[in-house]
Amino acid sequence: MVPAKRSRRSFLGNSATGVSAAWVAANYPGILAAQDAIRQATKAGQSPRLTFFNEAQAAEIEAITAQIIPTDDRPGAREAHCVYFIDKALSTFARKNQAAYLKGLEDLQASAGGKFSALPSDQQTKVLTSIEKTPFFTMVRNHTVIGFLSLPVHGGNQDQIGWKLIGYEDTLNHKPPFGFYDAQALSSGKA
C-alpha cells in the first residue's frame, strides 16, 4: 500500500527501480509473444479480452490494482487496464503464477468475507493491509506496477497513462547533451 505521505509518482519511481533486468531477460520470449498477440488484436480492432481470468476473477484483481494505484485527480490502474496486462501475463510468460493467483484470490475472498470488489474502498484497504506482506499481494503489486508502466502493446498502460504520470515521452527525438560526459565534450569543443 502507498503511505499517505508519499506521492504516487515517488512510489512508482521506487517500484520501477525494483523491477529486475534479469526478470525481463528470463521472460523476454514470452513477453514478445504476448506483445504480438496484443498487436494482432489491436490491428483487428478488437477490445482487450480476458484469456486467463473469468469475469468475476478479473473484477477482484481489478479492485486490488485500483487500490495499489488508485484513481484520484489522475487516472490509476483501472484506467490503465492493468488487469488486462496481468491476465495476458498469466496466459503467456507468467504461466507459472496461475495457481498462486487462483489460491490468492480464494484467500482474499476468505479475508474479505466474500467478494473483495463489493467492499467499500476503506474496507478494501484494510483487507489489503492485512495481507500486504504475503507473496500473493507482492506478486499482484509487482504485476500492477509493471502493467502500469509497460509498453501499451502488453495490455496495460492504456493510452500511455503510466508514462504520462511519470513524465516519460515515447519518442526517440532526444537532443544532446544526453549526459554528463556529452555535456563536458560539447563545452570543450571535442564533440
PAPAMI-840291 format. One record per residue: x, y, z of N, C-alpha, C in turn; residue in one letter. Coordinates in Angstrom, 2 decimals, padded with zeros to 5 digits, always signed. Example, Ala and Ser with C-alpha at 12.3 -4.5 7.8 and 13.67 -1.06 7.14 Angstrom:
<recs>
- +013.19  -005.69  +007.80  +012.30  -004.50  +007.80  +013.20  -003.30  +007.80  A
- +012.85  -002.25  +007.08  +013.67  -001.06  +007.14  +012.90  +000.03  +007.87  S
</recs>
This chain:
<recs>
- +000.84  -001.17  +000.00  +000.00  +000.00  +000.00  +000.89  +001.24  +000.00  M
- +000.43  +002.33  -000.56  +001.19  +003.57  -000.63  +000.91  +004.37  +000.64  V
- +001.97  +004.67  +001.44  +001.73  +005.51  +002.61  +001.19  +006.86  +002.17  P
- +000.36  +007.47  +003.01  -000.30  +008.73  +002.67  +000.70  +009.84  +002.41  A
- +001.86  +009.82  +003.08  +002.80  +010.92  +002.94  +003.68  +010.83  +001.69  K
- +003.63  +009.72  +000.97  +004.40  +009.56  -000.25  +003.51  +009.80  -001.46  R
- +004.05  +010.40  -002.48  +003.27  +010.64  -003.69  +003.24  +009.39  -004.55  S
- +002.24  +009.31  -005.42  +002.16  +008.17  -006.34  +003.38  +008.17  -007.25  R
- +003.82  +009.35  -007.64  +004.97  +009.44  -008.53  +006.22  +008.84  -007.88  R
- +006.49  +009.16  -006.60  +007.67  +008.61  -005.95  +007.50  +007.11  -005.73  S
- +006.28  +006.66  -005.41  +006.03  +005.23  -005.25  +006.32  +004.50  -006.55  F
- +005.81  +005.02  -007.67  +006.03  +004.36  -008.95  +007.50  +004.36  -009.33  L
- +008.18  +005.47  -009.08  +009.61  +005.54  -009.38  +010.39  +004.53  -008.57  G
- +010.11  +004.45  -007.28  +010.80  +003.49  -006.43  +010.47  +002.06  -006.81  N
- +009.21  +001.81  -007.15  +008.80  +000.46  -007.54  +009.43  +000.05  -008.86  S
- +009.50  +000.98  -009.79  +010.06  +000.66  -011.10  +011.53  +000.29  -010.99  A
- +012.26  +000.89  -010.06  +013.67  +000.55  -009.89  +013.84  -000.85  -009.35  T
- +012.80  -001.40  -008.73  +012.89  -002.75  -008.19  +012.64  -003.83  -009.22  G
- +012.21  -003.45  -010.42  +011.95  -004.44  -011.46  +013.29  -004.85  -012.05  V
- +013.59  -006.10  -011.96  +014.90  -006.61  -012.32  +015.06  -006.82  -013.82  S
- +016.22  -006.43  -014.32  +016.54  -006.68  -015.73  +016.67  -008.17  -015.98  A
- +017.10  -008.90  -014.97  +017.21  -010.36  -015.11  +015.84  -010.99  -015.34  A
- +014.81  -010.46  -014.65  +013.46  -010.99  -014.84  +013.01  -010.75  -016.28  W
- +013.26  -009.56  -016.79  +012.87  -009.24  -018.16  +013.61  -010.15  -019.13  V
- +014.92  -010.34  -018.92  +015.70  -011.19  -019.81  +015.20  -012.63  -019.78  A
- +014.88  -013.13  -018.61  +014.41  -014.51  -018.49  +013.04  -014.72  -019.13  A
- +012.23  -013.68  -019.16  +010.87  -013.80  -019.68  +010.68  -013.16  -021.06  N
- +011.76  -012.74  -021.68  +011.67  -011.96  -022.91  +010.93  -012.67  -024.04  Y
- +011.18  -013.96  -024.31  +010.42  -014.61  -025.40  +008.91  -014.60  -025.14  P
- +008.50  -014.85  -023.91  +007.07  -014.82  -023.58  +006.49  -013.43  -023.67  G
- +007.29  -012.44  -023.28  +006.85  -011.04  -023.37  +006.60  -010.68  -024.83  I
- +007.51  -011.10  -025.71  +007.34  -010.82  -027.14  +006.10  -011.51  -027.70  L
- +005.84  -012.74  -027.25  +004.64  -013.46  -027.71  +003.37  -012.74  -027.26  A
- +003.36  -012.26  -026.01  +002.19  -011.52  -025.50  +002.01  -010.23  -026.29  A
- +003.12  -009.56  -026.57  +003.08  -008.31  -027.32  +002.50  -008.56  -028.71  Q
- +002.92  -009.63  -029.35  +002.42  -009.96  -030.69  +000.92  -010.23  -030.66  D
- +000.45  -010.95  -029.63  -000.99  -011.25  -029.52  -001.80  -009.96  -029.35  A
- -001.30  -009.03  -028.54  -002.00  -007.74  -028.35  -002.00  -006.95  -029.65  I
- -000.87  -006.93  -030.35  -000.81  -006.21  -031.63  -001.82  -006.76  -032.63  R
- -001.91  -008.08  -032.71  -002.85  -008.70  -033.65  -004.29  -008.32  -033.30  Q
- -004.61  -008.34  -032.00  -005.97  -007.97  -031.57  -006.25  -006.51  -031.87  A
- -005.24  -005.65  -031.68  -005.41  -004.22  -031.93  -005.62  -003.97  -033.43  T
- -004.85  -004.65  -034.26  -005.00  -004.49  -035.71  -006.39  -004.90  -036.16  K
- -006.93  -005.93  -035.52  -008.26  -006.41  -035.89  -009.37  -005.53  -035.30  A
- -009.00  -004.50  -034.54  -009.98  -003.59  -033.96  -010.72  -004.17  -032.77  G
- -010.17  -005.22  -032.17  -010.83  -005.83  -031.02  -010.46  -005.12  -029.74  Q
- -011.38  -005.12  -028.78  -011.06  -004.62  -027.46  -010.32  -005.71  -026.72  S
- -009.62  -005.34  -025.64  -008.94  -006.38  -024.87  -009.96  -007.41  -024.37  P
- -009.55  -008.65  -024.33  -010.42  -009.68  -023.79  -009.59  -010.55  -022.85  R
- -010.28  -011.15  -021.93  -009.63  -011.97  -020.93  -009.25  -013.32  -021.53  L
- -008.06  -013.79  -021.17  -007.60  -015.08  -021.66  -007.35  -016.07  -020.53  T
- -007.18  -015.61  -019.30  -006.98  -016.49  -018.16  -008.10  -016.36  -017.13  F
- -008.34  -015.15  -016.67  -009.36  -014.91  -015.65  -010.76  -015.02  -016.24  F
- -011.72  -015.44  -015.40  -013.11  -015.26  -015.78  -013.51  -013.85  -015.33  N
- -014.71  -013.41  -015.66  -015.13  -012.03  -015.35  -015.09  -011.74  -013.84  E
- -015.53  -012.69  -013.02  -015.55  -012.48  -011.57  -014.14  -012.35  -011.01  A
- -013.22  -013.19  -011.47  -011.83  -013.11  -011.01  -011.19  -011.80  -011.46  Q
- -011.47  -011.41  -012.69  -010.91  -010.16  -013.21  -011.41  -008.97  -012.40  A
- -012.67  -009.00  -011.98  -013.21  -007.90  -011.16  -012.47  -007.81  -009.82  A
- -012.13  -008.97  -009.24  -011.39  -008.98  -007.97  -009.97  -008.42  -008.17  E
- -009.29  -008.87  -009.22  -007.93  -008.39  -009.49  -007.96  -006.90  -009.81  I
- -008.94  -006.47  -010.59  -009.03  -005.04  -010.92  -009.26  -004.21  -009.66  E
- -010.04  -004.70  -008.72  -010.26  -003.97  -007.47  -008.97  -003.87  -006.67  A
- -008.16  -004.92  -006.68  -006.87  -004.87  -005.98  -005.96  -003.84  -006.66  I
- -005.86  -003.91  -007.98  -004.97  -002.98  -008.69  -005.41  -001.53  -008.48  T
- -006.72  -001.32  -008.38  -007.24  +000.04  -008.17  -006.90  +000.56  -006.79  A
- -006.65  -000.31  -005.83  -006.20  +000.12  -004.52  -004.69  +000.35  -004.51  Q
- -003.96  -000.40  -005.31  -002.50  -000.25  -005.37  -002.13  +001.06  -006.05  I
- -002.74  +001.34  -007.20  -002.54  +002.63  -007.89  -003.93  +003.22  -008.08  I
- -004.39  +003.96  -007.07  -005.77  +004.45  -007.11  -005.98  +005.61  -008.09  P
- -007.21  +005.78  -008.46  -007.61  +006.92  -009.27  -007.86  +008.08  -008.32  T
- -007.24  +009.21  -008.60  -007.53  +010.42  -007.82  -007.76  +011.52  -008.84  D
- -007.00  +012.58  -008.79  -007.16  +013.61  -009.82  -006.50  +013.18  -011.14  D
- -005.83  +012.03  -011.11  -005.23  +011.44  -012.30  -005.68  +009.99  -012.41  R
- -005.62  +009.42  -013.63  -006.03  +008.02  -013.80  -005.13  +007.07  -013.01  P
- -005.69  +005.92  -012.65  -004.95  +004.91  -011.92  -004.89  +003.60  -012.69  G
- -004.67  +002.52  -011.95  -004.51  +001.19  -012.55  -005.75  +000.73  -013.31  A
- -006.92  +001.10  -012.82  -008.16  +000.70  -013.50  -008.21  +001.30  -014.91  R
- -007.93  +002.58  -015.01  -007.97  +003.24  -016.33  -006.82  +002.78  -017.23  E
- -005.71  +002.37  -016.62  -004.56  +001.89  -017.40  -004.73  +000.44  -017.85  A
- -005.84  -000.21  -017.44  -006.14  -001.59  -017.81  -005.09  -002.58  -017.33  H
- -004.57  -002.37  -016.12  -003.56  -003.28  -015.57  -004.08  -004.71  -015.47  C
- -005.37  -004.88  -015.26  -005.93  -006.23  -015.17  -005.71  -007.00  -016.47  V
- -005.75  -006.32  -017.63  -005.52  -007.00  -018.90  -004.05  -007.38  -019.07  Y
- -003.15  -006.53  -018.56  -001.74  -006.89  -018.58  -001.51  -008.15  -017.75  F
- -002.07  -008.18  -016.54  -001.89  -009.33  -015.65  -002.50  -010.59  -016.28  I
- -003.68  -010.45  -016.82  -004.35  -011.58  -017.47  -003.50  -012.12  -018.62  D
- -003.00  -011.23  -019.45  -002.17  -011.65  -020.59  -000.87  -012.28  -020.10  K
- -000.28  -011.72  -019.05  +000.95  -012.28  -018.48  +000.72  -013.71  -018.00  A
- -000.41  -013.94  -017.33  -000.70  -015.28  -016.80  -001.01  -016.28  -017.90  L
- -001.32  -015.81  -019.08  -001.58  -016.69  -020.21  -000.33  -016.93  -021.05  S
- +000.72  -016.17  -020.78  +001.94  -016.27  -021.59  +003.15  -016.47  -020.69  T
- +003.92  -015.43  -020.46  +005.21  -015.57  -019.81  +005.15  -015.81  -018.30  F
- +004.02  -015.62  -017.65  +003.91  -015.83  -016.20  +002.98  -016.99  -015.86  A
- +002.91  -017.97  -016.74  +002.02  -019.12  -016.53  +002.27  -019.80  -015.18  R
- +003.52  -019.80  -014.76  +003.87  -020.48  -013.50  +003.17  -019.82  -012.30  K
- +002.65  -018.63  -012.46  +001.97  -017.92  -011.37  +000.46  -018.15  -011.34  N
- -000.07  -018.90  -012.27  -001.52  -019.10  -012.35  -002.10  -019.69  -011.06  Q
- -001.50  -020.75  -010.56  -002.03  -021.39  -009.34  -001.93  -020.44  -008.15  A
- -000.85  -019.68  -008.07  -000.68  -018.73  -006.96  -001.77  -017.64  -007.01  A
- -002.13  -017.20  -008.21  -003.19  -016.19  -008.33  -004.54  -016.78  -007.90  Y
- -004.84  -017.98  -008.36  -006.13  -018.59  -008.01  -006.22  -018.84  -006.51  L
- -005.15  -019.35  -005.89  -005.14  -019.58  -004.44  -005.21  -018.24  -003.70  K
- -004.48  -017.24  -004.19  -004.51  -015.92  -003.58  -005.89  -015.29  -003.62  G
- -006.60  -015.48  -004.72  -007.97  -014.96  -004.82  -008.90  -015.65  -003.83  L
- -008.74  -016.97  -003.67  -009.55  -017.69  -002.68  -009.27  -017.15  -001.28  E
- -008.00  -017.00  -000.95  -007.62  -016.49  +000.38  -008.11  -015.06  +000.59  D
- -008.04  -014.26  -000.47  -008.52  -012.87  -000.39  -010.00  -012.84  -000.07  L
- -010.78  -013.66  -000.76  -012.22  -013.67  -000.51  -012.53  -014.17  +000.90  Q
- -011.71  -015.08  +001.40  -011.90  -015.53  +002.78  -011.61  -014.39  +003.75  A
- -010.55  -013.63  +003.49  -010.21  -012.48  +004.34  -011.26  -011.39  +004.26  S
- -011.84  -011.24  +003.08  -012.83  -010.18  +002.85  -014.23  -010.60  +003.31  A
- -014.42  -011.87  +003.57  -015.75  -012.36  +003.93  -016.69  -012.38  +002.75  G
- -016.16  -012.56  +001.56  -016.97  -012.57  +000.34  -016.22  -011.89  -000.78  G
- -016.97  -011.25  -001.67  -016.35  -010.58  -002.81  -015.60  -009.34  -002.34  K
- -014.29  -009.33  -002.57  -013.46  -008.18  -002.23  -013.91  -006.94  -002.99  F
- -014.24  -007.11  -004.26  -014.62  -005.98  -005.11  -015.92  -005.32  -004.66  S
- -016.73  -006.01  -003.87  -018.00  -005.45  -003.40  -017.82  -004.60  -002.13  A
- -016.66  -004.68  -001.51  -016.42  -003.91  -000.28  -016.22  -002.44  -000.59  L
- -016.57  -001.56  +000.34  -016.23  -000.14  +000.17  -014.70  +000.03  +000.19  P
- -014.23  +001.11  -000.39  -012.80  +001.35  -000.54  -012.03  +001.25  +000.78  S
- -012.57  +001.83  +001.85  -011.84  +001.80  +003.13  -011.71  +000.37  +003.65  D
- -012.72  -000.47  +003.42  -012.66  -001.88  +003.83  -011.67  -002.65  +002.95  Q
- -011.63  -002.33  +001.67  -010.66  -002.96  +000.78  -009.24  -002.66  +001.25  Q
- -009.01  -001.41  +001.63  -007.69  -001.02  +002.13  -007.31  -001.82  +003.37  T
- -008.26  -002.01  +004.28  -007.98  -002.79  +005.49  -007.64  -004.23  +005.16  K
- -008.37  -004.83  +004.25  -008.10  -006.22  +003.86  -006.72  -006.33  +003.22  V
- -006.40  -005.42  +002.32  -005.10  -005.48  +001.65  -003.97  -005.20  +002.62  L
- -004.19  -004.31  +003.58  -003.17  -004.05  +004.60  -002.88  -005.32  +005.40  T
- -003.91  -006.11  +005.65  -003.73  -007.35  +006.42  -002.97  -008.42  +005.64  S
- -002.93  -008.32  +004.31  -002.22  -009.33  +003.51  -001.02  -008.76  +002.76  I
- -000.65  -007.51  +003.01  +000.37  -006.88  +002.18  +001.77  -007.50  +002.28  E
- +002.01  -008.32  +003.26  +003.32  -008.99  +003.38  +003.30  -010.40  +002.77  K
- +002.19  -010.78  +002.17  +002.09  -012.12  +001.59  +002.69  -012.15  +000.18  T
- +003.14  -013.33  -000.26  +003.65  -013.44  -001.64  +002.59  -013.07  -002.68  P
- +001.32  -013.38  -002.42  +000.27  -013.05  -003.37  +000.17  -011.54  -003.59  F
- +000.11  -010.78  -002.50  -000.01  -009.33  -002.64  +001.23  -008.76  -003.33  F
- +002.41  -009.26  -002.96  +003.65  -008.77  -003.58  +003.61  -009.02  -005.09  T
- +003.15  -010.20  -005.48  +003.08  -010.55  -006.90  +002.09  -009.63  -007.63  M
- +000.91  -009.42  -007.06  -000.09  -008.56  -007.70  +000.43  -007.12  -007.78  V
- +001.05  -006.65  -006.69  +001.60  -005.29  -006.71  +002.65  -005.15  -007.80  R
- +003.58  -006.10  -007.88  +004.62  -006.02  -008.91  +004.02  -006.05  -010.31  N
- +003.08  -006.94  -010.55  +002.45  -007.02  -011.87  +001.66  -005.75  -012.18  H
- +001.06  -005.15  -011.17  +000.31  -003.90  -011.38  +001.24  -002.78  -011.81  T
- +002.35  -002.63  -011.10  +003.31  -001.56  -011.43  +003.91  -001.80  -012.81  V
- +004.27  -003.05  -013.10  +004.83  -003.37  -014.42  +003.79  -003.06  -015.51  I
- +002.55  -003.48  -015.29  +001.48  -003.21  -016.27  +001.19  -001.73  -016.44  G
- +001.33  -000.97  -015.36  +001.06  +000.46  -015.40  +002.12  +001.20  -016.21  F
- +003.36  +000.67  -016.21  +004.46  +001.37  -016.87  +004.98  +000.68  -018.13  L
- +004.38  -000.45  -018.50  +004.87  -001.21  -019.65  +004.47  -000.56  -020.97  S
- +005.00  -001.12  -022.04  +004.53  -000.70  -023.36  +003.05  -001.03  -023.46  L
- +002.24  -000.14  -023.99  +000.81  -000.43  -024.10  +000.48  -001.70  -024.87  P
- +001.35  -002.15  -025.77  +001.06  -003.36  -026.52  +001.04  -004.60  -025.63  V
- +001.50  -004.49  -024.39  +001.47  -005.63  -023.47  +000.13  -005.76  -022.76  H
- -000.80  -004.87  -023.01  -002.12  -004.98  -022.42  -002.42  -003.95  -021.35  G
- -001.41  -003.37  -020.74  -001.61  -002.33  -019.72  -001.23  -000.97  -020.26  G
- -001.06  +000.00  -019.36  -000.64  +001.36  -019.72  -001.50  +001.92  -020.86  N
- -002.80  +001.68  -020.77  -003.76  +002.17  -021.77  -003.58  +003.67  -021.97  Q
- -003.51  +004.09  -023.21  -003.33  +005.50  -023.58  -002.09  +006.12  -022.94  D
- -001.11  +005.27  -022.61  +000.16  +005.71  -022.01  -000.04  +006.46  -020.69  Q
- -001.06  +006.04  -019.93  -001.39  +006.69  -018.67  -000.22  +006.70  -017.70  I
- +000.44  +005.55  -017.56  +001.58  +005.46  -016.64  +002.72  +006.35  -017.06  G
- +003.01  +006.36  -018.34  +004.10  +007.19  -018.84  +003.81  +008.67  -018.63  W
- +002.58  +009.07  -018.87  +002.22  +010.48  -018.66  +002.37  +010.86  -017.19  K
- +002.03  +009.94  -016.30  +002.11  +010.22  -014.87  +003.55  +010.48  -014.43  L
- +004.51  +009.74  -014.99  +005.91  +009.93  -014.58  +006.67  +010.88  -015.51  I
- +005.99  +011.40  -016.53  +006.62  +012.38  -017.41  +007.47  +011.77  -018.52  G
- +007.26  +010.51  -018.84  +008.01  +009.85  -019.91  +007.35  +010.14  -021.24  Y
- +008.16  +010.56  -022.21  +007.65  +010.79  -023.56  +008.13  +009.66  -024.46  E
- +007.23  +009.04  -025.16  +007.54  +007.92  -026.04  +008.07  +008.46  -027.36  D
- +009.30  +008.92  -027.33  +009.91  +009.48  -028.53  +011.40  +009.15  -028.54  T
- +011.94  +009.04  -029.70  +013.38  +008.84  -029.83  +014.05  +010.14  -030.26  L
- +013.35  +011.23  -030.12  +013.86  +012.53  -030.52  +014.56  +013.20  -029.33  N
- +015.71  +012.67  -028.98  +016.47  +013.22  -027.86  +017.50  +014.20  -028.38  H
- +017.70  +015.26  -027.65  +018.65  +016.29  -028.07  +019.87  +016.25  -027.15  K
- +021.07  +016.34  -027.72  +022.26  +016.34  -026.88  +022.33  +017.64  -026.07  P
- +023.01  +017.69  -024.98  +023.81  +016.60  -024.42  +022.92  +015.62  -023.66  P
- +023.26  +014.34  -023.79  +022.46  +013.28  -023.18  +022.85  +013.04  -021.73  F
- +024.07  +013.27  -021.38  +024.53  +013.01  -020.02  +025.73  +013.86  -019.69  G
- +026.32  +013.62  -018.55  +027.42  +014.42  -018.05  +028.57  +014.47  -019.05  F
- +028.97  +013.31  -019.58  +030.13  +013.29  -020.47  +029.86  +014.01  -021.78  Y
- +028.66  +013.88  -022.30  +028.31  +014.59  -023.53  +028.34  +016.10  -023.31  D
- +027.82  +016.55  -022.18  +027.83  +017.98  -021.88  +029.26  +018.48  -021.78  A
- +030.10  +017.68  -021.15  +031.51  +018.06  -021.00  +032.19  +018.13  -022.37  Q
- +031.92  +017.17  -023.22  +032.51  +017.15  -024.56  +032.05  +018.34  -025.39  A
- +030.77  +018.67  -025.29  +030.23  +019.81  -026.04  +030.84  +021.12  -025.59  L
- +031.03  +021.27  -024.29  +031.56  +022.53  -023.77  +033.05  +022.69  -024.10  S
- +033.76  +021.58  -024.32  +035.20  +021.67  -024.63  +035.44  +021.73  -026.14  S
- +034.37  +021.58  -026.93  +034.51  +021.65  -028.38  +035.01  +020.36  -029.00  G
- +035.04  +019.27  -028.24  +035.53  +018.00  -028.76  +034.44  +017.17  -029.43  K
- +033.20  +017.62  -029.37  +032.13  +016.82  -029.95  +031.85  +017.18  -031.37  A
</recs>
